[in-house]
Amino acid sequence: MRKYLQGLAWFQNSLFWRTFLLLALLVTASLLTWFVSIKLLERKPRAQQLSNQIVSIVTITSAALTHSAEDKRRELLIDLARNEGIRIYLLEDSDQVQKIAETPLLTEVRRLVQQKLGKQTQFANSVNGEDGFWLSFQIDEDQFWLRLEADRLQTEVGLQFLGWAISSLILALIGAVFISRRINQPLTNLIIATRQLSRGRHPKPLSENGPKEIRETNASFNQMVDDLARIESDRTVILAGISHDLRTPLTRLQLELEMANLEVDTREAMQADLRQMDSIIQQFLDYAKPLHESTFSSFNLSELIDKIFSDLAKSSDIVIEANIEPNLYVTGIEIEFQRLFDNLIQNAMRYGRDAQTHQLRLAILCKRQTNAARSANSNEIYVQLRDFGSGIDDAQIPRLLRPFTRGEIARSQANGSGLGLAIVERIVKRHGGKMHIRNHAQGGLEIQLMFH
């Protein structure tokens, strides 16, 4: 039932299927209207044609029987039955008559025939158990039955007309599929391009052909992509230049600091400030650094995480609880994943320590799980990192991923540039993953990463 509802929701949210369904309904309604109109418009002419044909058969047969010699009538009846499919029977009061089913067309035919042959004319579907098209007529004082084959006077359009209607409907629906695809293909291409752009990739330019609205939309999107690429390139160059220009005097300051005659505490404090400044500059470069998919390769994420947190567990003030499923491979740049976890650990070391003991306790979980939203066979790698600190106000969580933004606790501290989690999210997105931050129910901040 759940899969059915998911499929129904997908069907309702799909513009292609909505367009196809609308076109199919319009085509079906048009065919039904056309069918009913034809039936109504053809009824009177068809009734006139059938009545004339019936009257002609009865008149000719009656005249032939009336004017033929008595000794030739038997041969005449045999010839009519053999060649024309017309049989003549004497009408008896004891005949078992099954009346013909009334339809609007037959009602009109009956009225026209009785106008010419008289009100006493009867119609029947079966007489004495013999099926056919039966019609009574009178010669002098005698009443007769005239029997024709049922298909001789076809009163309905039948399967042939229905076949035409079904064929027309199928062709129209096939046309609706192509029309829907033609209408929605530019939107599909735009969706694919925007998804690539949101993951930090540079999509191929969209085609600027077709209707005016599509051309203008695609041209605007292509221009936006070019502008974003230029802005990112300029930002990278600017930050690289700033890094170079700042690190030169920082190196000079470090050298002068080593040579200066200062107290030990003062020297160490100044060296810490210089290291912090160098770390901030490096974060700027990490945030602006472009990633290229051509450099992606498959590597063992389980081994990388195990090594990082095994080295971290050697510190006396850090406790690690690790649950890592072995041999989980992802496709990407291994050094970027190293930077990702380094930033998460640095963030936890700054803001996730116990307020009383100042001890850092981290729980890392890495496993493969099934993504029900994609398909039963779609697996993704799930990574969860949790600290046991005081957490953060829920209202501030969305702001943590913005560049140069820090939480209220971090604002009172001098360390950090506000780029740590922004860099993490940037790396995750560029590797086609997802990131979610929340406060754990039992305390502390929990960061969830999904890669497929």
TORKOL-4160 file (C-alpha; in steps of 0.2 Angstrom, whole numbers, padded with zeros to 4 digits, m for minus):
452
<pt num="1" X="0000" Y="0000" Z="0000"/>
<pt num="2" X="0014" Y="0012" Z="0004"/>
<pt num="3" X="0023" Y="0008" Z="m0012"/>
<pt num="4" X="0006" Y="0011" Z="m0021"/>
<pt num="5" X="0004" Y="0028" Z="m0012"/>
<pt num="6" X="0022" Y="0033" Z="m0016"/>
<pt num="7" X="0019" Y="0028" Z="m0035"/>
<pt num="8" X="0003" Y="0039" Z="m0035"/>
<pt num="9" X="0012" Y="0054" Z="m0027"/>
<pt num="10" X="0026" Y="0052" Z="m0040"/>
<pt num="11" X="0013" Y="0051" Z="m0054"/>
<pt num="12" X="0004" Y="0067" Z="m0047"/>
<pt num="13" X="0020" Y="0076" Z="m0046"/>
<pt num="14" X="0027" Y="0072" Z="m0063"/>
<pt num="15" X="0023" Y="0086" Z="m0076"/>
<pt num="16" X="0026" Y="0073" Z="m0090"/>
<pt num="17" X="0012" Y="0062" Z="m0084"/>
<pt num="18" X="0001" Y="0076" Z="m0080"/>
<pt num="19" X="0003" Y="0083" Z="m0097"/>
<pt num="20" X="0000" Y="0066" Z="m0105"/>
<pt num="21" X="m0015" Y="0063" Z="m0094"/>
<pt num="22" X="m0023" Y="0080" Z="m0099"/>
<pt num="23" X="m0020" Y="0076" Z="m0118"/>
<pt num="24" X="m0026" Y="0059" Z="m0116"/>
<pt num="25" X="m0042" Y="0065" Z="m0108"/>
<pt num="26" X="m0045" Y="0078" Z="m0121"/>
<pt num="27" X="m0042" Y="0066" Z="m0135"/>
<pt num="28" X="m0054" Y="0053" Z="m0127"/>
<pt num="29" X="m0067" Y="0066" Z="m0125"/>
<pt num="30" X="m0065" Y="0072" Z="m0143"/>
<pt num="31" X="m0067" Y="0055" Z="m0149"/>
<pt num="32" X="m0082" Y="0051" Z="m0138"/>
<pt num="33" X="m0090" Y="0068" Z="m0144"/>
<pt num="34" X="m0086" Y="0064" Z="m0162"/>
<pt num="35" X="m0093" Y="0046" Z="m0160"/>
<pt num="36" X="m0109" Y="0052" Z="m0152"/>
<pt num="37" X="m0111" Y="0066" Z="m0165"/>
<pt num="38" X="m0109" Y="0054" Z="m0180"/>
<pt num="39" X="m0122" Y="0042" Z="m0172"/>
<pt num="40" X="m0134" Y="0056" Z="m0170"/>
<pt num="41" X="m0131" Y="0064" Z="m0187"/>
<pt num="42" X="m0131" Y="0047" Z="m0197"/>
<pt num="43" X="m0147" Y="0040" Z="m0188"/>
<pt num="44" X="m0160" Y="0048" Z="m0199"/>
<pt num="45" X="m0151" Y="0046" Z="m0216"/>
<pt num="46" X="m0147" Y="0028" Z="m0212"/>
<pt num="47" X="m0165" Y="0025" Z="m0206"/>
<pt num="48" X="m0171" Y="0032" Z="m0222"/>
<pt num="49" X="m0159" Y="0021" Z="m0232"/>
<pt num="50" X="m0163" Y="0005" Z="m0223"/>
<pt num="51" X="m0182" Y="0008" Z="m0224"/>
<pt num="52" X="m0181" Y="0011" Z="m0243"/>
<pt num="53" X="m0171" Y="m0005" Z="m0245"/>
<pt num="54" X="m0184" Y="m0015" Z="m0235"/>
<pt num="55" X="m0199" Y="m0007" Z="m0244"/>
<pt num="56" X="m0190" Y="m0010" Z="m0261"/>
<pt num="57" X="m0187" Y="m0029" Z="m0256"/>
<pt num="58" X="m0205" Y="m0031" Z="m0250"/>
<pt num="59" X="m0213" Y="m0022" Z="m0265"/>
<pt num="60" X="m0203" Y="m0032" Z="m0278"/>
<pt num="61" X="m0206" Y="m0048" Z="m0269"/>
<pt num="62" X="m0224" Y="m0045" Z="m0267"/>
<pt num="63" X="m0226" Y="m0040" Z="m0286"/>
<pt num="64" X="m0216" Y="m0055" Z="m0291"/>
<pt num="65" X="m0227" Y="m0067" Z="m0282"/>
<pt num="66" X="m0243" Y="m0058" Z="m0287"/>
<pt num="67" X="m0239" Y="m0057" Z="m0306"/>
<pt num="68" X="m0231" Y="m0074" Z="m0307"/>
<pt num="69" X="m0241" Y="m0090" Z="m0313"/>
<pt num="70" X="m0246" Y="m0101" Z="m0299"/>
<pt num="71" X="m0236" Y="m0116" Z="m0306"/>
<pt num="72" X="m0220" Y="m0105" Z="m0306"/>
<pt num="73" X="m0222" Y="m0098" Z="m0288"/>
<pt num="74" X="m0213" Y="m0112" Z="m0280"/>
<pt num="75" X="m0198" Y="m0110" Z="m0292"/>
<pt num="76" X="m0198" Y="m0092" Z="m0289"/>
<pt num="77" X="m0198" Y="m0094" Z="m0270"/>
<pt num="78" X="m0183" Y="m0106" Z="m0272"/>
<pt num="79" X="m0174" Y="m0094" Z="m0283"/>
<pt num="80" X="m0177" Y="m0080" Z="m0270"/>
<pt num="81" X="m0170" Y="m0090" Z="m0256"/>
<pt num="82" X="m0155" Y="m0097" Z="m0266"/>
<pt num="83" X="m0150" Y="m0081" Z="m0274"/>
<pt num="84" X="m0156" Y="m0067" Z="m0264"/>
<pt num="85" X="m0157" Y="m0075" Z="m0246"/>
<pt num="86" X="m0176" Y="m0070" Z="m0246"/>
<pt num="87" X="m0188" Y="m0083" Z="m0239"/>
<pt num="88" X="m0207" Y="m0081" Z="m0239"/>
<pt num="89" X="m0218" Y="m0090" Z="m0226"/>
<pt num="90" X="m0236" Y="m0089" Z="m0223"/>
<pt num="91" X="m0240" Y="m0080" Z="m0207"/>
<pt num="92" X="m0250" Y="m0090" Z="m0195"/>
<pt num="93" X="m0259" Y="m0085" Z="m0179"/>
<pt num="94" X="m0249" Y="m0099" Z="m0170"/>
<pt num="95" X="m0232" Y="m0092" Z="m0175"/>
<pt num="96" X="m0220" Y="m0090" Z="m0160"/>
<pt num="97" X="m0214" Y="m0073" Z="m0163"/>
<pt num="98" X="m0199" Y="m0065" Z="m0154"/>
<pt num="99" X="m0199" Y="m0046" Z="m0156"/>
<pt num="100" X="m0184" Y="m0037" Z="m0162"/>
<pt num="101" X="m0175" Y="m0026" Z="m0149"/>
<pt num="102" X="m0179" Y="m0008" Z="m0150"/>
<pt num="103" X="m0166" Y="0005" Z="m0153"/>
<pt num="104" X="m0167" Y="0023" Z="m0158"/>
<pt num="105" X="m0162" Y="0018" Z="m0176"/>
<pt num="106" X="m0175" Y="0004" Z="m0178"/>
<pt num="107" X="m0189" Y="0014" Z="m0170"/>
<pt num="108" X="m0186" Y="0027" Z="m0184"/>
<pt num="109" X="m0185" Y="0013" Z="m0197"/>
<pt num="110" X="m0201" Y="0005" Z="m0191"/>
<pt num="111" X="m0210" Y="0022" Z="m0192"/>
<pt num="112" X="m0204" Y="0025" Z="m0210"/>
<pt num="113" X="m0208" Y="0007" Z="m0216"/>
<pt num="114" X="m0225" Y="0007" Z="m0208"/>
<pt num="115" X="m0229" Y="0024" Z="m0217"/>
<pt num="116" X="m0227" Y="0015" Z="m0234"/>
<pt num="117" X="m0232" Y="m0003" Z="m0230"/>
<pt num="118" X="m0246" Y="0000" Z="m0217"/>
<pt num="119" X="m0247" Y="0000" Z="m0198"/>
<pt num="120" X="m0250" Y="m0019" Z="m0198"/>
<pt num="121" X="m0232" Y="m0022" Z="m0203"/>
<pt num="122" X="m0223" Y="m0032" Z="m0190"/>
<pt num="123" X="m0205" Y="m0034" Z="m0186"/>
<pt num="124" X="m0197" Y="m0049" Z="m0177"/>
<pt num="125" X="m0180" Y="m0056" Z="m0172"/>
<pt num="126" X="m0186" Y="m0074" Z="m0172"/>
<pt num="127" X="m0201" Y="m0084" Z="m0179"/>
<pt num="128" X="m0204" Y="m0102" Z="m0173"/>
<pt num="129" X="m0186" Y="m0102" Z="m0167"/>
<pt num="130" X="m0178" Y="m0097" Z="m0183"/>
<pt num="131" X="m0167" Y="m0082" Z="m0181"/>
<pt num="132" X="m0166" Y="m0068" Z="m0194"/>
<pt num="133" X="m0173" Y="m0051" Z="m0199"/>
<pt num="134" X="m0192" Y="m0055" Z="m0201"/>
<pt num="135" X="m0205" Y="m0043" Z="m0208"/>
<pt num="136" X="m0223" Y="m0046" Z="m0212"/>
<pt num="137" X="m0232" Y="m0040" Z="m0227"/>
<pt num="138" X="m0249" Y="m0043" Z="m0235"/>
<pt num="139" X="m0254" Y="m0049" Z="m0253"/>
<pt num="140" X="m0273" Y="m0046" Z="m0255"/>
<pt num="141" X="m0281" Y="m0054" Z="m0239"/>
<pt num="142" X="m0266" Y="m0066" Z="m0235"/>
<pt num="143" X="m0252" Y="m0061" Z="m0223"/>
<pt num="144" X="m0234" Y="m0067" Z="m0226"/>
<pt num="145" X="m0217" Y="m0067" Z="m0217"/>
<pt num="146" X="m0202" Y="m0061" Z="m0227"/>
<pt num="147" X="m0186" Y="m0067" Z="m0219"/>
<pt num="148" X="m0169" Y="m0059" Z="m0223"/>
<pt num="149" X="m0152" Y="m0064" Z="m0216"/>
<pt num="150" X="m0148" Y="m0054" Z="m0200"/>
<pt num="151" X="m0132" Y="m0046" Z="m0208"/>
<pt num="152" X="m0141" Y="m0042" Z="m0224"/>
<pt num="153" X="m0148" Y="m0026" Z="m0215"/>
<pt num="154" X="m0135" Y="m0021" Z="m0203"/>
<pt num="155" X="m0143" Y="m0008" Z="m0191"/>
<pt num="156" X="m0127" Y="m0004" Z="m0182"/>
<pt num="157" X="m0110" Y="0002" Z="m0187"/>
<pt num="158" X="m0103" Y="m0013" Z="m0177"/>
<pt num="159" X="m0085" Y="m0019" Z="m0174"/>
<pt num="160" X="m0078" Y="m0010" Z="m0189"/>
<pt num="161" X="m0082" Y="0007" Z="m0183"/>
<pt num="162" X="m0076" Y="0002" Z="m0165"/>
<pt num="163" X="m0060" Y="m0004" Z="m0172"/>
<pt num="164" X="m0057" Y="0013" Z="m0181"/>
<pt num="165" X="m0061" Y="0022" Z="m0165"/>
<pt num="166" X="m0049" Y="0012" Z="m0155"/>
<pt num="167" X="m0035" Y="0014" Z="m0168"/>
<pt num="168" X="m0038" Y="0032" Z="m0168"/>
<pt num="169" X="m0037" Y="0033" Z="m0150"/>
<pt num="170" X="m0021" Y="0023" Z="m0149"/>
<pt num="171" X="m0013" Y="0034" Z="m0162"/>
<pt num="172" X="m0019" Y="0049" Z="m0153"/>
<pt num="173" X="m0011" Y="0043" Z="m0137"/>
<pt num="174" X="0005" Y="0039" Z="m0145"/>
<pt num="175" X="0005" Y="0057" Z="m0152"/>
<pt num="176" X="0001" Y="0063" Z="m0134"/>
<pt num="177" X="0017" Y="0054" Z="m0127"/>
<pt num="178" X="0028" Y="0062" Z="m0140"/>
<pt num="179" X="0020" Y="0079" Z="m0137"/>
<pt num="180" X="0021" Y="0078" Z="m0118"/>
<pt num="181" X="0040" Y="0073" Z="m0120"/>
<pt num="182" X="0043" Y="0087" Z="m0132"/>
<pt num="183" X="0035" Y="0100" Z="m0120"/>
<pt num="184" X="0043" Y="0093" Z="m0105"/>
<pt num="185" X="0061" Y="0089" Z="m0111"/>
<pt num="186" X="0067" Y="0107" Z="m0110"/>
<pt num="187" X="0061" Y="0107" Z="m0092"/>
<pt num="188" X="0069" Y="0090" Z="m0088"/>
<pt num="189" X="0086" Y="0096" Z="m0096"/>
<pt num="190" X="0084" Y="0112" Z="m0085"/>
<pt num="191" X="0081" Y="0101" Z="m0069"/>
<pt num="192" X="0096" Y="0090" Z="m0073"/>
<pt num="193" X="0107" Y="0105" Z="m0075"/>
<pt num="194" X="0101" Y="0114" Z="m0059"/>
<pt num="195" X="0105" Y="0098" Z="m0049"/>
<pt num="196" X="0123" Y="0097" Z="m0056"/>
<pt num="197" X="0125" Y="0115" Z="m0052"/>
<pt num="198" X="0119" Y="0113" Z="m0034"/>
<pt num="199" X="0132" Y="0099" Z="m0032"/>
<pt num="200" X="0146" Y="0111" Z="m0037"/>
<pt num="201" X="0148" Y="0104" Z="m0055"/>
<pt num="202" X="0148" Y="0115" Z="m0071"/>
<pt num="203" X="0133" Y="0108" Z="m0082"/>
<pt num="204" X="0134" Y="0109" Z="m0101"/>
<pt num="205" X="0126" Y="0124" Z="m0109"/>
<pt num="206" X="0107" Y="0121" Z="m0113"/>
<pt num="207" X="0101" Y="0122" Z="m0130"/>
<pt num="208" X="0095" Y="0139" Z="m0135"/>
<pt num="209" X="0083" Y="0133" Z="m0149"/>
<pt num="210" X="0064" Y="0131" Z="m0149"/>
<pt num="211" X="0050" Y="0142" Z="m0144"/>
<pt num="212" X="0054" Y="0160" Z="m0138"/>
<pt num="213" X="0050" Y="0156" Z="m0119"/>
<pt num="214" X="0062" Y="0140" Z="m0119"/>
<pt num="215" X="0076" Y="0150" Z="m0128"/>
<pt num="216" X="0075" Y="0164" Z="m0116"/>
<pt num="217" X="0075" Y="0153" Z="m0101"/>
<pt num="218" X="0089" Y="0142" Z="m0107"/>
<pt num="219" X="0099" Y="0158" Z="m0112"/>
<pt num="220" X="0096" Y="0166" Z="m0095"/>
<pt num="221" X="0102" Y="0150" Z="m0086"/>
<pt num="222" X="0117" Y="0148" Z="m0097"/>
<pt num="223" X="0122" Y="0166" Z="m0093"/>
<pt num="224" X="0119" Y="0163" Z="m0074"/>
<pt num="225" X="0130" Y="0147" Z="m0075"/>
<pt num="226" X="0144" Y="0157" Z="m0084"/>
<pt num="227" X="0142" Y="0171" Z="m0071"/>
<pt num="228" X="0143" Y="0159" Z="m0056"/>
<pt num="229" X="0159" Y="0151" Z="m0064"/>
<pt num="230" X="0167" Y="0168" Z="m0067"/>
<pt num="231" X="0163" Y="0173" Z="m0049"/>
<pt num="232" X="0170" Y="0157" Z="m0042"/>
<pt num="233" X="0185" Y="0159" Z="m0052"/>
<pt num="234" X="0188" Y="0177" Z="m0047"/>
<pt num="235" X="0185" Y="0172" Z="m0029"/>
<pt num="236" X="0198" Y="0158" Z="m0030"/>
<pt num="237" X="0211" Y="0170" Z="m0037"/>
<pt num="238" X="0207" Y="0183" Z="m0024"/>
<pt num="239" X="0208" Y="0171" Z="m0010"/>
<pt num="240" X="0224" Y="0164" Z="m0017"/>
<pt num="241" X="0231" Y="0181" Z="m0018"/>
<pt num="242" X="0226" Y="0186" Z="m0001"/>
<pt num="243" X="0234" Y="0170" Z="0006"/>
<pt num="244" X="0250" Y="0173" Z="m0003"/>
<pt num="245" X="0251" Y="0191" Z="0003"/>
<pt num="246" X="0246" Y="0187" Z="0021"/>
<pt num="247" X="0257" Y="0172" Z="0023"/>
<pt num="248" X="0273" Y="0182" Z="0018"/>
<pt num="249" X="0272" Y="0194" Z="0032"/>
<pt num="250" X="0266" Y="0180" Z="0044"/>
<pt num="251" X="0282" Y="0171" Z="0040"/>
<pt num="252" X="0292" Y="0187" Z="0043"/>
<pt num="253" X="0283" Y="0189" Z="0060"/>
<pt num="254" X="0287" Y="0171" Z="0065"/>
<pt num="255" X="0305" Y="0174" Z="0061"/>
<pt num="256" X="0306" Y="0190" Z="0070"/>
<pt num="257" X="0297" Y="0182" Z="0085"/>
<pt num="258" X="0310" Y="0169" Z="0086"/>
<pt num="259" X="0323" Y="0181" Z="0086"/>
<pt num="260" X="0315" Y="0194" Z="0098"/>
<pt num="261" X="0320" Y="0194" Z="0117"/>
<pt num="262" X="0302" Y="0190" Z="0124"/>
<pt num="263" X="0296" Y="0181" Z="0139"/>
<pt num="264" X="0291" Y="0163" Z="0136"/>
<pt num="265" X="0272" Y="0166" Z="0140"/>
<pt num="266" X="0272" Y="0181" Z="0128"/>
<pt num="267" X="0281" Y="0171" Z="0114"/>
<pt num="268" X="0270" Y="0156" Z="0115"/>
<pt num="269" X="0254" Y="0167" Z="0115"/>
<pt num="270" X="0260" Y="0177" Z="0100"/>
<pt num="271" X="0265" Y="0160" Z="0091"/>
<pt num="272" X="0247" Y="0153" Z="0095"/>
<pt num="273" X="0240" Y="0169" Z="0087"/>
<pt num="274" X="0250" Y="0167" Z="0071"/>
<pt num="275" X="0246" Y="0148" Z="0070"/>
<pt num="276" X="0228" Y="0153" Z="0071"/>
<pt num="277" X="0229" Y="0166" Z="0058"/>
<pt num="278" X="0238" Y="0153" Z="0046"/>
<pt num="279" X="0224" Y="0141" Z="0050"/>
<pt num="280" X="0211" Y="0153" Z="0045"/>
<pt num="281" X="0220" Y="0157" Z="0029"/>
<pt num="282" X="0220" Y="0139" Z="0025"/>
<pt num="283" X="0202" Y="0137" Z="0028"/>
<pt num="284" X="0198" Y="0151" Z="0016"/>
<pt num="285" X="0208" Y="0142" Z="0003"/>
<pt num="286" X="0200" Y="0125" Z="0007"/>
<pt num="287" X="0183" Y="0133" Z="0005"/>
<pt num="288" X="0187" Y="0141" Z="m0012"/>
<pt num="289" X="0196" Y="0126" Z="m0019"/>
<pt num="290" X="0188" Y="0119" Z="m0034"/>
<pt num="291" X="0185" Y="0100" Z="m0036"/>
<pt num="292" X="0185" Y="0091" Z="m0053"/>
<pt num="293" X="0176" Y="0075" Z="m0056"/>
<pt num="294" X="0190" Y="0069" Z="m0067"/>
<pt num="295" X="0201" Y="0067" Z="m0051"/>
<pt num="296" X="0188" Y="0056" Z="m0043"/>
<pt num="297" X="0193" Y="0038" Z="m0038"/>
<pt num="298" X="0186" Y="0024" Z="m0028"/>
<pt num="299" X="0194" Y="0022" Z="m0011"/>
<pt num="300" X="0191" Y="0013" Z="0006"/>
<pt num="301" X="0181" Y="0025" Z="0017"/>
<pt num="302" X="0181" Y="0013" Z="0031"/>
<pt num="303" X="0200" Y="0012" Z="0032"/>
<pt num="304" X="0201" Y="0031" Z="0031"/>
<pt num="305" X="0189" Y="0034" Z="0045"/>
<pt num="306" X="0197" Y="0020" Z="0056"/>
<pt num="307" X="0214" Y="0028" Z="0054"/>
<pt num="308" X="0208" Y="0045" Z="0058"/>
<pt num="309" X="0199" Y="0041" Z="0074"/>
<pt num="310" X="0212" Y="0028" Z="0079"/>
<pt num="311" X="0225" Y="0042" Z="0079"/>
<pt num="312" X="0213" Y="0053" Z="0088"/>
<pt num="313" X="0210" Y="0040" Z="0102"/>
<pt num="314" X="0228" Y="0041" Z="0107"/>
<pt num="315" X="0225" Y="0058" Z="0115"/>
<pt num="316" X="0222" Y="0056" Z="0134"/>
<pt num="317" X="0207" Y="0069" Z="0135"/>
<pt num="318" X="0198" Y="0061" Z="0120"/>
<pt num="319" X="0186" Y="0045" Z="0121"/>
<pt num="320" X="0181" Y="0037" Z="0104"/>
<pt num="321" X="0167" Y="0025" Z="0102"/>
<pt num="322" X="0168" Y="0018" Z="0085"/>
<pt num="323" X="0157" Y="0006" Z="0075"/>
<pt num="324" X="0164" Y="0005" Z="0057"/>
<pt num="325" X="0158" Y="m0007" Z="0045"/>
<pt num="326" X="0173" Y="m0013" Z="0035"/>
<pt num="327" X="0176" Y="m0012" Z="0016"/>
<pt num="328" X="0165" Y="0002" Z="0012"/>
<pt num="329" X="0170" Y="0011" Z="m0004"/>
<pt num="330" X="0165" Y="0028" Z="m0011"/>
<pt num="331" X="0170" Y="0037" Z="m0026"/>
<pt num="332" X="0179" Y="0054" Z="m0024"/>
<pt num="333" X="0194" Y="0063" Z="m0018"/>
<pt num="334" X="0202" Y="0054" Z="m0003"/>
<pt num="335" X="0211" Y="0070" Z="0003"/>
<pt num="336" X="0195" Y="0080" Z="0003"/>
<pt num="337" X="0186" Y="0067" Z="0014"/>
<pt num="338" X="0202" Y="0068" Z="0026"/>
<pt num="339" X="0199" Y="0087" Z="0026"/>
<pt num="340" X="0180" Y="0084" Z="0029"/>
<pt num="341" X="0183" Y="0073" Z="0045"/>
<pt num="342" X="0197" Y="0085" Z="0051"/>
<pt num="343" X="0185" Y="0099" Z="0051"/>
<pt num="344" X="0171" Y="0090" Z="0060"/>
<pt num="345" X="0184" Y="0084" Z="0073"/>
<pt num="346" X="0190" Y="0102" Z="0075"/>
<pt num="347" X="0173" Y="0108" Z="0077"/>
<pt num="348" X="0169" Y="0095" Z="0090"/>
<pt num="349" X="0185" Y="0099" Z="0100"/>
<pt num="350" X="0181" Y="0117" Z="0101"/>
<pt num="351" X="0162" Y="0116" Z="0105"/>
<pt num="352" X="0158" Y="0098" Z="0110"/>
<pt num="353" X="0168" Y="0095" Z="0126"/>
<pt num="354" X="0160" Y="0091" Z="0143"/>
<pt num="355" X="0158" Y="0108" Z="0152"/>
<pt num="356" X="0164" Y="0100" Z="0169"/>
<pt num="357" X="0178" Y="0088" Z="0164"/>
<pt num="358" X="0183" Y="0096" Z="0147"/>
<pt num="359" X="0184" Y="0079" Z="0140"/>
<pt num="360" X="0179" Y="0076" Z="0122"/>
<pt num="361" X="0169" Y="0060" Z="0119"/>
<pt num="362" X="0164" Y="0056" Z="0101"/>
<pt num="363" X="0154" Y="0042" Z="0094"/>
<pt num="364" X="0157" Y="0037" Z="0076"/>
<pt num="365" X="0145" Y="0026" Z="0066"/>
<pt num="366" X="0149" Y="0020" Z="0048"/>
<pt num="367" X="0138" Y="0007" Z="0039"/>
<pt num="368" X="0129" Y="0003" Z="0023"/>
<pt num="369" X="0110" Y="0005" Z="0023"/>
<pt num="370" X="0096" Y="0004" Z="0010"/>
<pt num="371" X="0088" Y="0019" Z="0004"/>
<pt num="372" X="0069" Y="0016" Z="0002"/>
<pt num="373" X="0066" Y="0032" Z="m0006"/>
<pt num="374" X="0076" Y="0027" Z="m0021"/>
<pt num="375" X="0073" Y="0008" Z="m0023"/>
<pt num="376" X="0075" Y="m0008" Z="m0014"/>
<pt num="377" X="0092" Y="m0011" Z="m0022"/>
<pt num="378" X="0099" Y="0006" Z="m0019"/>
<pt num="379" X="0112" Y="0006" Z="m0005"/>
<pt num="380" X="0121" Y="0021" Z="0002"/>
<pt num="381" X="0134" Y="0024" Z="0015"/>
<pt num="382" X="0129" Y="0032" Z="0031"/>
<pt num="383" X="0141" Y="0041" Z="0043"/>
<pt num="384" X="0135" Y="0048" Z="0059"/>
<pt num="385" X="0147" Y="0058" Z="0071"/>
<pt num="386" X="0140" Y="0063" Z="0088"/>
<pt num="387" X="0148" Y="0073" Z="0102"/>
<pt num="388" X="0142" Y="0073" Z="0120"/>
<pt num="389" X="0143" Y="0091" Z="0123"/>
<pt num="390" X="0129" Y="0104" Z="0127"/>
<pt num="391" X="0123" Y="0105" Z="0109"/>
<pt num="392" X="0116" Y="0121" Z="0101"/>
<pt num="393" X="0100" Y="0130" Z="0100"/>
<pt num="394" X="0089" Y="0122" Z="0086"/>
<pt num="395" X="0085" Y="0139" Z="0079"/>
<pt num="396" X="0104" Y="0141" Z="0075"/>
<pt num="397" X="0107" Y="0125" Z="0066"/>
<pt num="398" X="0102" Y="0131" Z="0049"/>
<pt num="399" X="0115" Y="0145" Z="0051"/>
<pt num="400" X="0129" Y="0134" Z="0055"/>
<pt num="401" X="0132" Y="0129" Z="0036"/>
<pt num="402" X="0133" Y="0147" Z="0030"/>
<pt num="403" X="0150" Y="0153" Z="0027"/>
<pt num="404" X="0158" Y="0165" Z="0040"/>
<pt num="405" X="0144" Y="0161" Z="0052"/>
<pt num="406" X="0146" Y="0154" Z="0069"/>
<pt num="407" X="0135" Y="0149" Z="0083"/>
<pt num="408" X="0132" Y="0160" Z="0099"/>
<pt num="409" X="0144" Y="0149" Z="0109"/>
<pt num="410" X="0157" Y="0151" Z="0096"/>
<pt num="411" X="0155" Y="0170" Z="0095"/>
<pt num="412" X="0162" Y="0172" Z="0112"/>
<pt num="413" X="0178" Y="0163" Z="0107"/>
<pt num="414" X="0192" Y="0170" Z="0096"/>
<pt num="415" X="0196" Y="0153" Z="0087"/>
<pt num="416" X="0188" Y="0149" Z="0070"/>
<pt num="417" X="0183" Y="0158" Z="0055"/>
<pt num="418" X="0165" Y="0151" Z="0053"/>
<pt num="419" X="0170" Y="0141" Z="0038"/>
<pt num="420" X="0173" Y="0123" Z="0046"/>
<pt num="421" X="0155" Y="0116" Z="0043"/>
<pt num="422" X="0153" Y="0126" Z="0027"/>
<pt num="423" X="0168" Y="0117" Z="0020"/>
<pt num="424" X="0161" Y="0101" Z="0026"/>
<pt num="425" X="0144" Y="0104" Z="0017"/>
<pt num="426" X="0153" Y="0110" Z="0001"/>
<pt num="427" X="0164" Y="0094" Z="0000"/>
<pt num="428" X="0148" Y="0083" Z="0004"/>
<pt num="429" X="0138" Y="0091" Z="m0010"/>
<pt num="430" X="0152" Y="0090" Z="m0023"/>
<pt num="431" X="0153" Y="0071" Z="m0020"/>
<pt num="432" X="0134" Y="0069" Z="m0022"/>
<pt num="433" X="0130" Y="0067" Z="m0004"/>
<pt num="434" X="0119" Y="0074" Z="0009"/>
<pt num="435" X="0122" Y="0082" Z="0026"/>
<pt num="436" X="0110" Y="0084" Z="0041"/>
<pt num="437" X="0114" Y="0092" Z="0058"/>
<pt num="438" X="0103" Y="0090" Z="0073"/>
<pt num="439" X="0104" Y="0089" Z="0092"/>
<pt num="440" X="0104" Y="0072" Z="0099"/>
<pt num="441" X="0089" Y="0067" Z="0110"/>
<pt num="442" X="0101" Y="0062" Z="0124"/>
<pt num="443" X="0112" Y="0078" Z="0122"/>
<pt num="444" X="0126" Y="0083" Z="0111"/>
<pt num="445" X="0127" Y="0088" Z="0092"/>
<pt num="446" X="0124" Y="0074" Z="0079"/>
<pt num="447" X="0130" Y="0076" Z="0061"/>
<pt num="448" X="0124" Y="0063" Z="0048"/>
<pt num="449" X="0132" Y="0061" Z="0031"/>
<pt num="450" X="0125" Y="0050" Z="0017"/>
<pt num="451" X="0135" Y="0045" Z="0001"/>
<pt num="452" X="0129" Y="0034" Z="m0013"/>
